Amino acid sequence: MTLSKKPYKGCRDFFPKEMRERNYLFEAMKTTAESFAYEPFDGPMVEEVELYKAKSGEELINEQIYEFTDRGNRHVAIRPEMTPTVARMVAQIAKQASKPIRWYSIPNLMRYEKPQRGRLREHWQFNVDIFGAPENLGEIEVLSVVSQLLESFGATKEMFGIQLNDRKIVDYIFNEIIAVDSEISYRLYKIIDKSKKVDRQALEKMTSEVLTEKSKQDAFYEYLELDSFEKVTNYLKGHNYPRISEFEAFVSKLSNSQASEFVEYDPAIVRGLDYYTGVVFEVFDKHPDNKRAIAGGGAYANLLQIFNEPALPGIGFGMGDVTLKDFLISHDLMPKMDHAINDVFLTYLTGDGEAMAMSMAKQLRMKGLKVETHLGVMKFKKLFKTAEGKGHRNVALIGEDEVKNNTITVKNMVERKQETFDAQDIESITNFLKQG
């Protein structure tokens, strides 16, 4: 049997170019999270299956999870999401930790899905979670984090939007206005989740199979028409929603946040995972060739209770590297990274310059510069073409004259300027290279 040179289906090889692109995304994620004072964390790649069965959705457990029994007869799974892990970790320290707890991570996750545009079996996901924040303020901060990340790449409100709903509102409408039990509510959630993907005829067919009374069907369709904060607020006031003052306060605070221009109310956003209990949201790409969700999240008030710990409100979101990169490419926001960005290509044109070149390279690296040294004597006519092909900004060369005079000649490949320095003047050489 001949071994395949391709990676496992739905996974990727990251050659240096792809690693540069991935690191570019990760650095923006890290910078954004830490600008809000979130701290990095990580957890194990493998968890007990019961951790996911406790609260994750049926589709994930029954169809998407990679699970196996280890040699110790433990039923475990490769992590398909990060929220259960962060909840488990927070449960260990929740009683003594100061609140709110702000954490972020960029783990790789595995789900058994059909690989397609924007979705692979293995991906890396930017996760941001806050625990123990005052009601409304944690939600608004998380929305600000995700909008700021996309803005940091140059994205505008013409490129993406954040569609938001509140499961407390949906539950109230289902339980008190449409007046259905929890089983029917669960089936209605599934219909809502599909409502934007089907036409009106298919929607009515699905609804009639769950709601047999026309008055209940009409009430359900009326809910689906509440496509703005103003409409849903007026609707809730008319139906004596007991939390209307809290909802209005949230809308008011949201309007003053940095995410306000991107957020709109959408009754079709309910999210599939079973642990969400409040605000839920999805970030959508508006590009006609890539109209899809690129991130999603929500509030979960009871997740720590599966560890027999007191409830601690949390809210977070996840954004995959695949969907983010597709978004940036669609809007021409992804920089080209065909070559590594190194500071200098250092070479010697005579064997007598080898020791001098090695010493110079060491001193420049100690100054924080990225230095590639050519291994061996190089012919002058190949020097600049080789350096340019490797993406170097500067070339430093040591020829016979430089060895004789204890100097080094440096050429800026971008501005096409050249200077010769005393080999002992490391500060001047460093400054010249950093300017390039």
C-alpha positions as CSV (number, residue, x, y, z in Angstrom):
1,M,0.0,0.0,0.0
2,T,1.4,3.4,-1.0
3,L,1.0,6.0,1.7
4,S,-0.9,9.2,0.6
5,K,0.9,12.5,0.7
6,K,-2.3,14.3,1.3
7,P,-3.6,15.2,4.8
8,Y,-6.6,13.5,6.4
9,K,-9.9,14.6,4.8
10,G,-11.0,17.9,6.1
11,C,-7.6,18.8,7.5
12,R,-4.8,21.0,6.2
13,D,-1.1,21.1,5.8
14,F,0.4,24.4,6.8
15,F,3.4,25.1,4.6
16,P,5.4,28.3,5.5
17,K,3.1,30.6,3.4
18,E,0.0,29.2,5.1
19,M,1.6,29.4,8.5
20,R,2.4,33.1,7.8
21,E,-1.3,33.7,7.0
22,R,-2.5,31.7,10.0
23,N,-0.1,33.6,12.3
24,Y,-1.3,36.9,10.9
25,L,-4.9,36.0,11.9
26,F,-3.8,34.7,15.3
27,E,-1.8,37.8,16.0
28,A,-4.9,40.0,15.3
29,M,-7.0,37.8,17.5
30,K,-4.5,38.0,20.3
31,T,-4.0,41.7,20.0
32,T,-7.7,42.4,20.0
33,A,-8.5,40.2,23.0
34,E,-5.7,41.6,25.0
35,S,-6.7,45.1,24.2
36,F,-9.8,44.4,26.3
37,A,-7.7,42.8,29.0
38,Y,-8.6,39.2,28.2
39,E,-6.1,36.6,29.3
40,P,-5.0,33.5,27.2
41,F,-5.8,30.0,28.4
42,D,-5.8,26.5,26.9
43,G,-7.1,23.1,27.8
44,P,-6.6,19.4,26.7
45,M,-7.3,18.2,23.2
46,V,-9.1,15.2,24.6
47,E,-12.0,15.4,27.1
48,E,-14.5,12.9,28.6
49,V,-17.5,12.5,26.3
50,E,-19.8,13.1,29.1
51,L,-18.6,16.7,29.2
52,Y,-20.2,17.3,25.8
53,K,-23.2,15.2,26.4
54,A,-24.1,17.3,29.4
55,K,-25.0,20.4,27.4
56,S,-23.9,20.3,23.7
57,G,-26.5,19.9,21.0
58,E,-27.8,16.6,19.6
59,E,-26.3,17.1,16.2
60,L,-22.8,17.6,17.6
61,I,-23.1,14.5,19.9
62,N,-24.8,12.2,17.4
63,E,-23.1,13.1,14.1
64,Q,-20.0,15.3,14.5
65,I,-18.0,14.2,17.5
66,Y,-14.8,12.1,17.2
67,E,-15.1,9.7,20.2
68,F,-13.3,6.6,21.2
69,T,-12.5,4.3,24.2
70,D,-8.9,4.7,25.4
71,R,-6.7,1.9,26.8
72,G,-7.9,2.7,30.3
73,N,-11.5,2.0,29.1
74,R,-12.4,5.7,29.3
75,H,-14.9,7.1,26.8
76,V,-13.3,10.2,25.5
77,A,-13.6,12.6,22.6
78,I,-11.4,15.0,20.6
79,R,-12.7,18.4,21.5
80,P,-15.3,19.7,19.0
81,E,-15.8,23.0,20.8
82,M,-14.2,24.9,23.6
83,T,-17.0,26.2,25.8
84,P,-17.5,23.1,27.9
85,T,-13.7,23.1,28.6
86,V,-13.6,26.7,29.6
87,A,-16.7,26.1,31.8
88,R,-15.0,23.1,33.5
89,M,-11.8,25.2,34.1
90,V,-13.7,28.2,35.5
91,A,-15.7,25.9,37.8
92,Q,-12.4,25.0,39.5
93,I,-11.6,28.6,40.4
94,A,-14.9,30.4,40.3
95,K,-15.3,30.8,44.0
96,Q,-11.9,32.5,44.7
97,A,-11.4,34.3,41.3
98,S,-12.1,38.0,41.1
99,K,-14.9,38.8,38.7
100,P,-15.4,39.2,35.8
101,I,-13.2,36.5,34.5
102,R,-12.0,37.4,31.0
103,W,-10.3,34.6,29.0
104,Y,-9.6,33.9,25.3
105,S,-8.1,31.0,23.4
106,I,-7.3,29.8,19.9
107,P,-7.6,26.0,20.0
108,N,-7.8,23.6,17.2
109,L,-11.0,21.6,17.1
110,M,-12.3,18.5,15.3
111,R,-15.8,17.8,14.0
112,Y,-16.9,15.1,11.6
113,E,-18.5,17.3,9.0
114,K,-18.7,17.3,5.2
115,P,-15.8,19.5,4.1
116,Q,-17.0,22.5,2.1
117,R,-16.3,26.2,1.7
118,G,-15.9,27.8,5.1
119,R,-16.1,24.4,6.9
120,L,-13.5,21.8,7.5
121,R,-13.2,18.9,10.0
122,E,-10.2,20.5,11.7
123,H,-10.0,24.2,12.3
124,W,-8.7,26.7,14.7
125,Q,-11.2,28.9,16.6
126,F,-10.9,32.2,18.3
127,N,-12.9,31.9,21.6
128,V,-13.6,34.8,23.8
129,D,-15.5,34.3,27.1
130,I,-16.4,36.5,30.1
131,F,-17.8,35.1,33.3
132,G,-19.5,37.0,36.2
133,A,-20.0,40.3,34.4
134,P,-23.1,42.5,35.2
135,E,-26.1,41.7,33.1
136,N,-26.0,43.4,29.7
137,L,-22.5,44.7,30.1
138,G,-20.8,41.4,29.4
139,E,-22.9,40.9,26.3
140,I,-22.0,44.4,25.0
141,E,-18.3,43.9,25.6
142,V,-18.2,40.6,23.7
143,L,-20.0,42.2,20.8
144,S,-17.4,45.0,20.9
145,V,-14.5,42.5,20.8
146,V,-15.8,40.7,17.7
147,S,-16.6,44.0,15.8
148,Q,-13.2,45.4,16.7
149,L,-11.4,42.4,15.5
150,L,-13.0,42.7,12.0
151,E,-12.5,46.4,12.0
152,S,-8.8,45.8,12.7
153,F,-8.5,44.1,9.3
154,G,-10.2,47.1,7.6
155,A,-13.8,45.7,7.5
156,T,-16.7,48.1,7.5
157,K,-20.5,47.8,8.2
158,E,-21.0,47.4,4.5
159,M,-19.0,44.1,4.8
160,F,-20.4,42.5,7.9
161,G,-23.3,42.7,10.3
162,I,-24.1,41.2,13.7
163,Q,-27.6,39.7,14.0
164,L,-28.8,39.2,17.6
165,N,-31.7,37.6,19.4
166,D,-32.5,36.7,23.1
167,R,-33.6,33.2,24.0
168,K,-35.4,34.6,27.1
169,I,-37.7,36.6,24.7
170,V,-38.2,33.5,22.4
171,D,-39.0,31.3,25.4
172,Y,-41.6,33.9,26.6
173,I,-43.3,34.1,23.2
174,F,-43.4,30.3,22.9
175,N,-44.5,29.6,26.4
176,E,-46.9,32.6,27.1
177,I,-48.1,33.9,23.8
178,I,-48.1,30.9,21.4
179,A,-48.7,28.8,24.5
180,V,-46.9,25.5,23.7
181,D,-45.0,23.1,25.9
182,S,-41.2,22.5,26.0
183,E,-41.3,19.7,23.5
184,I,-43.1,21.8,20.9
185,S,-40.9,24.8,21.7
186,Y,-37.8,22.6,21.0
187,R,-39.2,21.7,17.6
188,L,-40.0,25.4,16.9
189,Y,-36.5,26.3,17.6
190,K,-35.4,23.8,15.0
191,I,-37.8,25.4,12.5
192,I,-36.5,28.9,13.2
193,D,-32.9,27.7,12.7
194,K,-33.9,26.6,9.2
195,S,-36.3,29.4,8.4
196,K,-33.9,31.5,6.3
197,K,-32.7,28.5,4.3
198,V,-36.2,27.5,3.0
199,D,-38.9,29.2,1.0
200,R,-42.3,30.2,2.5
201,Q,-44.1,27.0,1.3
202,A,-41.5,24.8,3.0
203,L,-41.7,26.9,6.2
204,E,-45.5,26.6,6.4
205,K,-45.3,22.9,5.8
206,M,-42.8,22.4,8.7
207,T,-44.8,24.7,10.9
208,S,-48.1,23.0,10.3
209,E,-46.6,19.7,11.3
210,V,-45.7,21.1,14.7
211,L,-48.6,23.6,15.2
212,T,-52.0,22.3,14.2
213,E,-54.0,25.4,15.3
214,K,-54.1,28.3,12.8
215,S,-54.0,30.9,15.6
216,K,-50.8,29.4,16.9
217,Q,-49.3,29.3,13.4
218,D,-50.2,32.9,12.9
219,A,-48.6,33.9,16.2
220,F,-45.5,32.0,15.2
221,Y,-45.3,33.8,11.8
222,E,-45.9,37.1,13.5
223,Y,-42.9,36.5,15.7
224,L,-40.7,35.8,12.6
225,E,-41.7,39.3,11.3
226,L,-40.1,41.1,14.3
227,D,-37.0,42.1,12.4
228,S,-35.9,45.2,14.3
229,F,-35.3,46.3,17.9
230,E,-38.2,48.7,17.5
231,K,-40.6,46.1,16.3
232,V,-39.8,43.5,19.0
233,T,-39.8,46.1,21.7
234,N,-43.3,47.3,20.8
235,Y,-44.5,43.7,20.4
236,L,-43.2,42.8,23.9
237,K,-44.8,45.9,25.4
238,G,-48.1,44.9,23.9
239,H,-47.9,41.5,25.4
240,N,-46.7,42.6,28.9
241,Y,-43.3,41.0,28.7
242,P,-42.1,41.1,32.4
243,R,-38.5,41.8,31.5
244,I,-39.2,44.7,29.1
245,S,-37.3,47.3,31.2
246,E,-34.2,45.1,31.2
247,F,-34.4,44.6,27.4
248,E,-34.9,48.3,26.8
249,A,-31.9,49.0,29.0
250,F,-29.8,46.5,27.0
251,V,-30.9,48.2,23.7
252,S,-30.0,51.6,25.1
253,K,-26.5,50.6,26.3
254,L,-25.9,48.7,23.0
255,S,-26.7,51.9,21.0
256,N,-23.9,53.7,22.9
257,S,-21.3,50.9,22.3
258,Q,-18.6,50.6,19.7
259,A,-20.5,47.6,18.2
260,S,-23.8,49.6,17.7
261,E,-23.5,50.3,14.0
262,F,-23.1,46.6,13.2
263,V,-25.9,45.0,15.4
264,E,-29.5,44.4,14.4
265,Y,-32.3,42.3,15.9
266,D,-33.1,39.1,14.0
267,P,-35.8,36.6,15.2
268,A,-34.2,33.8,13.2
269,I,-31.1,33.7,15.2
270,V,-31.4,31.1,18.0
271,R,-28.1,29.1,17.8
272,G,-28.1,25.3,18.0
273,L,-26.2,24.6,21.2
274,D,-28.4,23.7,24.1
275,Y,-26.5,25.7,26.8
276,Y,-27.5,29.1,25.6
277,T,-30.0,30.9,27.9
278,G,-30.0,34.6,26.9
279,V,-28.6,36.8,24.2
280,V,-27.4,34.9,21.1
281,F,-25.8,36.3,18.0
282,E,-24.1,35.6,14.7
283,V,-21.7,37.6,12.6
284,F,-22.6,37.6,8.9
285,D,-20.6,38.3,5.8
286,K,-22.5,40.6,3.5
287,H,-20.4,39.7,0.4
288,P,-22.7,38.3,-2.3
289,D,-20.2,35.4,-2.9
290,N,-19.9,34.5,0.7
291,K,-23.2,35.2,2.5
292,R,-22.7,33.1,5.6
293,A,-22.1,33.3,9.3
294,I,-18.4,33.9,10.2
295,A,-18.8,33.8,14.0
296,G,-21.4,33.1,16.6
297,G,-22.0,33.1,20.3
298,G,-24.3,33.7,23.2
299,A,-25.0,33.8,26.9
300,Y,-25.1,30.8,29.1
301,A,-26.2,31.3,32.7
302,N,-26.3,27.7,34.0
303,L,-23.3,25.9,32.4
304,L,-21.3,25.7,35.7
305,Q,-24.2,23.9,37.3
306,I,-23.3,20.7,35.5
307,F,-20.2,20.6,37.8
308,N,-22.4,21.1,40.9
309,E,-21.2,24.7,41.2
310,P,-23.4,27.8,41.7
311,A,-24.6,29.4,38.5
312,L,-22.3,32.0,37.1
313,P,-23.4,34.0,34.0
314,G,-21.1,33.8,31.1
315,I,-21.1,34.9,27.5
316,G,-18.7,34.2,24.7
317,F,-18.3,33.7,21.0
318,G,-16.2,31.5,18.6
319,M,-14.8,32.5,15.2
320,G,-13.1,29.9,13.0
321,D,-9.9,30.6,11.1
322,V,-11.4,29.2,7.9
323,T,-14.5,31.4,7.8
324,L,-12.4,34.5,8.8
325,K,-9.9,33.9,6.1
326,D,-12.7,33.4,3.5
327,F,-14.2,36.7,4.7
328,L,-11.0,38.6,4.3
329,I,-10.3,37.1,0.9
330,S,-13.8,37.9,-0.3
331,H,-13.4,41.6,0.6
332,D,-9.8,41.8,-0.6
333,L,-8.5,42.4,3.0
334,M,-6.1,39.5,3.2
335,P,-2.5,40.7,2.5
336,K,-0.3,38.6,0.2
337,M,2.3,36.6,2.1
338,D,4.2,34.8,-0.6
339,H,7.5,35.4,1.1
340,A,8.7,35.6,4.7
341,I,9.5,39.2,5.8
342,N,13.1,39.0,7.0
343,D,15.3,41.9,7.8
344,V,18.5,41.0,6.0
345,F,20.1,38.5,3.7
346,L,23.8,38.3,4.8
347,T,26.4,36.7,2.7
348,Y,30.1,36.7,2.0
349,L,31.8,36.7,-1.4
350,T,35.1,35.3,-0.2
351,G,36.0,32.5,2.1
352,D,38.0,34.9,4.2
353,G,34.7,36.6,5.1
354,E,33.0,33.6,6.7
355,A,34.0,34.2,10.3
356,M,33.2,37.9,10.0
357,A,29.8,37.1,8.6
358,M,29.0,34.6,11.3
359,S,29.9,37.1,14.0
360,M,27.9,39.9,12.3
361,A,24.8,37.6,12.0
362,K,25.0,36.7,15.7
363,Q,25.2,40.4,16.8
364,L,22.3,41.4,14.5
365,R,20.1,38.6,15.8
366,M,20.9,39.7,19.4
367,K,19.4,43.1,18.3
368,G,16.2,41.4,17.4
369,L,16.6,41.3,13.6
370,K,15.7,38.3,11.4
371,V,18.9,37.4,9.6
372,E,19.4,34.7,6.9
373,T,23.0,33.8,6.2
374,H,23.9,32.2,3.0
375,L,25.7,29.0,3.7
376,G,28.9,29.2,1.8
377,V,30.6,31.6,-0.6
378,M,28.2,33.3,-3.0
379,K,28.7,34.7,-6.4
380,F,28.0,38.4,-6.6
381,K,25.8,38.1,-9.8
382,K,23.4,35.7,-8.0
383,L,23.2,37.7,-4.8
384,F,20.4,40.3,-5.4
385,K,18.2,38.0,-7.4
386,T,18.4,35.3,-4.7
387,A,17.6,37.9,-2.0
388,E,14.7,39.3,-3.9
389,G,13.3,35.9,-4.6
390,K,13.3,35.2,-0.9
391,G,11.5,38.4,0.0
392,H,14.4,40.1,1.8
393,R,14.2,43.8,2.4
394,N,18.0,44.3,2.8
395,V,21.2,42.6,1.6
396,A,24.4,42.7,3.6
397,L,27.6,41.6,1.9
398,I,31.2,41.0,2.9
399,G,33.6,40.9,-0.1
400,E,37.3,41.2,-0.3
401,D,37.3,45.0,0.3
402,E,35.1,44.6,3.3
403,V,37.4,42.0,4.8
404,K,40.4,44.2,4.2
405,N,38.8,47.3,5.7
406,N,36.7,45.5,8.4
407,T,33.5,46.9,7.0
408,I,30.1,45.6,5.7
409,T,28.1,46.9,2.8
410,V,24.3,47.0,3.2
411,K,21.8,47.7,0.4
412,N,18.1,48.5,1.0
413,M,16.2,46.5,-1.7
414,V,13.1,48.6,-1.4
415,E,14.5,52.1,-1.6
416,R,17.6,51.0,-3.6
417,K,20.0,52.9,-1.3
418,Q,23.3,51.5,-0.2
419,E,25.8,52.3,2.6
420,T,29.1,50.8,3.9
421,F,29.6,50.7,7.7
422,D,32.4,49.9,10.0
423,A,31.8,46.3,11.1
424,Q,32.0,47.3,14.8
425,D,29.3,49.9,14.4
426,I,26.4,47.5,15.2
427,E,24.0,50.3,16.3
428,S,24.3,52.1,12.9
429,I,23.9,48.9,10.9
430,T,20.9,47.9,13.0
431,N,19.2,51.3,12.6
432,F,19.7,51.2,8.8
433,L,18.2,47.7,8.6
434,K,15.2,48.5,10.7
435,Q,14.5,51.5,8.5
436,G,14.3,49.2,5.6
